[in-house]
């Protein structure tokens, strides 16, 4: 086809406002068509998810004679469509969640760059759909090519009937998991816009945290003093799932060093309360949990509690700062240091390995005789996996990834398992460093959430999907005690020995750490402490996208998730 012929085709399209009208309708309907086939709603709900946006787009576009102009005016909606299509590629059926909008706000440029190459197919589809639509709309606007009134009237009135039909059918619509139905939860783009509003409001509240939490005190005191120096370490991992740990029965030797450590209490039935870092870690570092998460805006974090009990508090991080609760809580420590600094102009970060945190920790330990609380926040197994470990930890091969797709699962799994192997080295080295101090020490490790690795026919990858999966929920969690600590705290050792096989969640960590250190405060809930004989197993909850606590088994889990829960005796 010659250039002249191509120009002729474009000219014919531009000069046919009716064809453009239906073209705009079609490209706007793409996400809704996907939801029609994949949303977890009954037949009436599926029809509503299709009819309402169809009626809405026809109504809007037919109300204006220059449809190109209106298409450009609501360009932000096209951007929303593009975001939604990329999300389909990553997670499947889910609408853009409030947490996804917040993840955009808290993700640095390096993380985006690491992921972009993996999203090329979805980005290509977005460009194919929306770049031509945008270009044609601009050309139509500039050329002032209008729809005639007869056509507009012909489609304008039926749009009301379509909208009315969708409203009527909504009374018989329901989500197949929750038996409920609401336009702001189940009908695109209303639900996405609703989630965006929730995210903007929440981000504003997060930004005001220094004001809303000002003056808060735990009134924490040290109840029992050791005859020796005390050092307590909390390590928060990143994107590590229990199923790939040798300690949890995995058939690869991914944790050979930890498997040889004594005094290690491994909790086999541990779940996170959120599959997003900004919420999961904020629960780990505070007394907020899924059932009362909104108290977090008025609370301080765990470093503040230890500080009030006369501990010198230290936070060393391999995570970039992002103005979230994580940054607020970690900076409450007496000493704060991050090795993953961010360029103020490019927002790019320099890659560092987690083991670089250890010499910094040792230097601080050796520079003071004070009792210490040390928080280490690692980068763990965050994608891109190959960048999380040095070459000497390339044990599972090949780990070269040609792209993020199910056909590459073996290579992705090899790279991911290498990150666990390196985490094993880092954690075991940290324990060995603590042993050298001859202090009364304890270390608690957990991951913020897990990860999907194309594990089943759903083809899910990464984490932070609006609907969690088994692999995102189940996390590794263990506690290690030095011989010195064990000798002085036999009652706590006996308690954790009893509790180690019980179902737990990440909301237990704050209370466990305070109880390990014998810190007394009215904010310590002893029935949530893993080293307390009155620890109580409770129904485990998940913090959903709108910060509402939901029993985790009612979080739209699928057959594949329940099969894995039963297989691994997760209750």
N, C-alpha and C positions, 0 to 999 in steps of 0.2 A: 504494500500500500504506500503510495507516494505521500509526500508532505502535504500536497494540495488536497488530496483525497481526505487525509486526516483532518485538515482544517475545515473541509466541507462538512464532515460528520459532526465536529464540535459545533460548527455554526448552526446546523440543523437542530441540535439538542438545545443550544442556547436560545434559539428563536422559537422553541416549543415550550411555553410556560407550563402547559398541562403535564408534559412528560417530566419536566423538572419537579413539579409538585409531587408526583408519585415517586420520583427518585428520592427526593428528600424524605418522604414518608418511609420508604423502604429502609434507607440507611439508619434512620432514627429507631426503627422497629427491631433492628438486629438483636440487641440484648433481650428485648421482650420475647422474641421468637425463641431464643435459647431458653429463657425461663419457662416458656410454655411446655417445652419438652422435658425439662430437668428439675423444676422447682418441686419440693416435697409437699405439694398440695393436691387435693382431690380434683376431679374433672371440672367441677364448677369453678374451683380456684384457678385452674389452668386457663379456662376461658376468660376469666376476669383479668388475669395477668396479660392477656393478649388484647382484649377488647378495650380496656380502659386507656392504655397508652395510644392505641390506634385512634380512638375517638378524640383523645386530647390533641394529638399531633394534627389530625385533620381539622379540628376546630381552630387551633392556633394558626396554621398555615393558610386556611381559607379566609381568615378574618382580615388578611392583608393582600392587597393586589400585587405587591412586589414580594413574592415569597423568598427570593434571594436575600433581600434585606433582612427579613425576619430570621432566616437561617443563620445569618451572621450575628444578629443581635443575641441569639441564644447559643452562641458558640461554646460558652461554658458547659452547656448540656452535652455538646459533642465531646468535649473533653471528659465529661463524666462517662459517656458511652465508651470512650477509648479505655479509660481506667477499668471499667467493668469487664471489657473483653479480655484485657490482660489478666484480670482476676480469674475469669473463667479458665484461662489457660493454666493458671497455677493451681486453683482449688476446686474447680468444677461448678457446682450448683449455686454457690453463695453470692449474695449481693455484697456490694462494697460496705464493709462494716465501719463503725465509728473508729474501732481500733486500727483499721487500715489507714484511715485519714491521719490518725495520730502517729502511726508508724512513719508516714511520710515526713511529718514534722520533726521526728526524733532520729531519723536515719541520716547518716553522713554521706557525702559524695562517694567515698570509697566503697561503702556497702552497695550503693546504687550501681556503681560501675562494675562491681563484681557480679551483680545480678543481671545487668542489662544484656550481656551476651547470651544469657540463657533464655531470654524472653524474645529473641529475634523473630520467631514465627508469629507470635501474637502481635508484636510491634508492626511487622510487615502487613498483617491483616488489617490493623487499625489504619495504617497509611493508605492501603488499598481502598478502604471504605470511605474514609473521611477527608483525605486530601482532595480527591476529585470533587466531592460534594462542596467543600469550602471554596475551591477555585471556581466552580460553576456558579455558586451563590454570589461571589464577588463580581463575576462577569455579568450576571443577570442584574444585579443591583446597579452597576455602573451603566449598563445599556438601557436600564429602565424598561425591562420587558415585563409586562403586567399580565396577570390573569384577568380574563373578562368576568364581568359580574354574573353572567348566566352560569358559568361553571362554578364560581365561588358559592353561589346560592344553592346550586345543585348538590354540593358536598357539605356545605355548612350545616344545613338542617339535619341531614342524617347523622352527623357527628353527635348531635344531642341524643338521638335514639341509641347510638352505640354506647355513649356514656351512661345513659339511664339503664340500659340492659346490664352493663357491668355492675352498677350499683345494686340492682335487684338480685342478680346472681350471687353477689357477695354474701347474701344472707344464708346461702347453702354451701358456702365455701369454707374449707378448713384445712389447716396444716395437718398432714398425716401423722406428725409426731406429737403435736401439742393440742390438736383438736380445736385450735383457735384460728381466727383470720382477721387481719386488720390491714387497711391500705398502707399505713405507714410502716408495716413490717413485711408485707408479702407482695406488694405491687410496685414494680419498677416503672418510672424513676422516683416515685414518691418515697419509697423506703431509703433509697440512696441519699436523697436530699435531706430526709429526716435524720439519717445517721451523720451527715455532714454537719447539720446544725448542732447535734449533740456533741460532736467532736470539737467544734469551735467553742461551744460553751464550756466544755471540760478543760480545754487548753487554756482558756482565760482563767479558770479557777486554779489550775496548776501554776500559772504565772504569778498568781496572787498568794501562793503558799507562804512565802516569807512573811507576809503580813498576817494571814489567818492563823499561822502557827506561832507567831511571836509570843514569847513569854511562857510557852508550854513547859512544864516540868514533870518528870516522872516521880520525883521525890524518892529516888532510888538510893538505897544504902547497902553496904556490904554486910551481910548477916553473919557470915562465918569466915574468919581469916585463916589462911593457910600458914603453916610454919615455914613455907618456902615461897619463893617468887612464883607468881601466877601469870601464865600466858594463855589466852584463849583466842583461837583462830577460827573465823568463819570464812569459808571459800564458796563463792557463788560461781558456778560454772555456766556455760552457755551452750544451749542446743544439744545437750548430751542425753541420749535416750538409753534407758536401762537395758533394753534388749540386745544392745551391742557391747555389753560389758561381760567379760569372762566371769566376773564375780556374780553375775546374775544368770549364769548358765549358758552363756553364748558359746558356740563351738569353736571360736577362734581365740587364741591367746592374746586378748587385747588389754588385760590388766595383770600381767605376770608379776609385777612388783608389789602391787597392793595385795595380791593373793597370798603373799608371804608375810605380810605385816601382822603382828600380834595386836591384841586389844582393839580389834576393828569390829564394830557392830553395824552390819549391813542390813538396811531395811528393804526387804524384797517387795513390799506392797506400798510404795510411795507414789503419790500423784501430785501434780502441780495444780494450783487453783486458777492458773491462767496460762494460755499458750503464747502470750505476748510478753516480751522482756520488760516493757515499762510498767506493766501491772504485776507480773509475777515477782520481780525483784523487789518492788515496793512493798509487797505483802511479806516477803522474806525478811526485809529490813525494818519492819514496824509491827505494831500489834494490830494493825488493820487486817481484816481477812474478807473473804467473799461475802459473808453475812452482814458485815458492817463497814464495807469498804469506804463509805463516804466520811468516816471519821478521820481519814488520812489527811484531809485538808487542814486539820487542827492539831495534828500530832507531830512529834519529832521522831527520829529513828533510833535504832538500837545503839548507835555510837553515843548518842546523848545520854541514854540510860547508863551505860558503862562509865561515861565521863562523870556523871553525878555520883557514882559509887567509887570515885577516886582511882579509876583506871586511866592510864594514858591510852588514848585511842588513836588508831592508825588505819588509814585506808590507802591501799595501793591498787591501782586499777589498770587494766589493759583494755579499757573501754573508752570510747570518745565521749566527751561531755555533750549533753543534749538538752539541758534545761528541763529535765524531767524530775520526778521524785527521787530517782536513783541519784542524780547529781546532788540534789538538796540533802539527802540523807548521808551520803558519803562525805560531803564537805562539812558535816557537823563534827567530824573527827578532829582531834588536835593536829594531826599530821595527815595531809591529803596529797597524794601524788598520782598522776596518770602518766603512763609511758606512751599512750596512744594520743599524741597531740594532734590538733586539727589546724590546718592552714586557714587563717581568717578570710582569705580571698577565695580560694578554690574549694574550701571545705573538705579537702582531701586529708586522709590520715596516713601515717607511715606505719607499715606492718611491723609488729613485734610479736615474739613468741612468749607464751605465758611464763616459761621458766625464768625469764628476765626479772620477774617479780621477786624471786627468792633472794638474790643477793641484797636487794633493797631492804627486804624484811630483816635479813640477818644483820645488816648494818644498824638498823634501828634498834633491834634487840640488844646488840652489843654496846650501843651508845648510852643506854640508860639502865638503871636498876629497878625502875618502876614496874608495877604490875601492868600488863598490856592486854588490850583487846585489839586484835588485828583483823581487818576485813580485806580479803583479796578478791577482786572481781576480775574474772578471766574472760578470754575471748573464745576459749574452748573449741567447739566444733562448728562455729558459725561458717556458713558458706561464704567464700569459696574454700572448700575443705583443703585443697592442696597447699594453700597459703598458711595453714595453721600449724604446720610442723616442719622442722628442718629435714634435710635430705636423709640423715642417718635413721630417721624413723619411717622411711619408705619400706615397710616390711611387707605389706599386702599389695601385690602388683597385678596388673598395671593400674596406676592411679591417674593416668592421663585421661582427661575428660574432653571428648570431642563436642560436647553439647549436652544440655539438660534435656534428656528424653529417656523413655523407658528402655530403649535399646542400649543405653549407656549405663544401666543400673549396676552392672558388675564393677565397672570402673569407679562409679560414684561411691559404691559400697566400700571398695578398697580404700579410697581416699578418706572416707568417713571413719573407717576402722583405724586408719593410721592416726587420725586425730584423737581417738580414744586411747590408743597406745601412747601417744605423747602426753595426754592428760594423766595417764597412769604414772608416767615418769615424773611429771610435775608434782602430782599429789604425794607420791612416795618420797620424793626429794624434800618436799616441805615437811613431811613427818620426820624424816631423818634430821633435818635442820633443827626441829623442835626438840628432838631427843638429846641433841648436843648441849642444850641449855641447862639440863638437869633441873629444870623448873617443874612445877606442877602445871601440866599443860593438857589441853584438849583441843581437838579440831573437828569441826563439822563441815562436811561437804555436801552440796546438793547442786543440781542444775536448775535453771529457771524453767525450762520446758524441754520437750523432746523434738523429734524431727520425723517427717515423712520422707521415705526414700523409694518411691514407686513400689511399695510393698505388696500391693494387691491390684486387682483389676480396676480399681478406681483411678489408679495412676496419679496419686497425690504426691506432691513434693514440697519440701521446706516446712514451715510452721506458720503460726499466726493466722490460720484460716478461720473465718467466722464460725465455722463448725469444727470443733476439735476432733481429733482421732485418737485411737488408743496409743499410737506411737508418739503423739505430741503430749499426751497426758502422763504416761509412765516415765518416771525419772529415777536416776540413781541417787541415793542418799545414804551416807554412812557417818558414824561418829567414831573417832579414835581418841583413846586416853593414854597418857604416859603412865608408866609404872608408879611414879610419884603421886599422880592424881588418884589413881586407883586405890593406892594404899590408904589415902586420907578420906576417901569418899566411897566406902564400900556400899553404903545404902543406895547411892545413885547408880553404882555399877549393877547392883542386884535389880534395881528398878528397870534399867534399860535392857538388861538381859531378859526380863519378863516381857517388856514391850516390843522387842525387836521384830517379832513376827506379826504384830498387829497392823491393820490398815491405817495409814497416816497421810496427811497432806502437808503442803509447805507452810500452812498457817501455824504449824507447831514449832517452827524454827526459832522465832523470836523468843518464845517462852522457854524453850529448851536451853538456849544459850544463856539466858539470864539465870536459870536454875542451875546450870552447870557451874556458873561462877558464884553461886550462893548470893545473888543479888535480890533484895527484897523491895518490892514496889506493889502498890495496889493494882498496877496494870499487868502484873504477872498472873496468868491463869494457870495454876498448877495442873489442872486436868488436861492441859495441852502440852505439858512438858514431858518429853520422852524419858527423862531421868527421874521422874517422880512416880511413886507407887500408885498415886491416885489418877494417873493418866487414864482418860476415858476414850474409847473408840466411838466416834460420832459419824452420822451420815455425812459423807464427803460431798462438798459443794464446789461448783465451778463459777467463776465470776464472768458473766456473759458480756456481750458487747456493750450493753447499756449499764454495766456495773451493778447488775442484779444477780443475787446468788441463786443458782439453780442446782438441784441434785445432778451430779455429773452424768448419771445414766439417762437423764432426760434432756441432754444437750444435743439431740438429733444425731446421736451415735448410730452407726449403721451395723448391719449384720456382721461385717468383717471385724468391727471393733469389739462387739460382744463375744465373738468367737475367740479373739485373742485374750480378752479379759478372763474368760472361763479357762482357757488353756493355761494361763499363768496364775490362776487362783487369785485374781484381783477382785476384791469384794466391794 
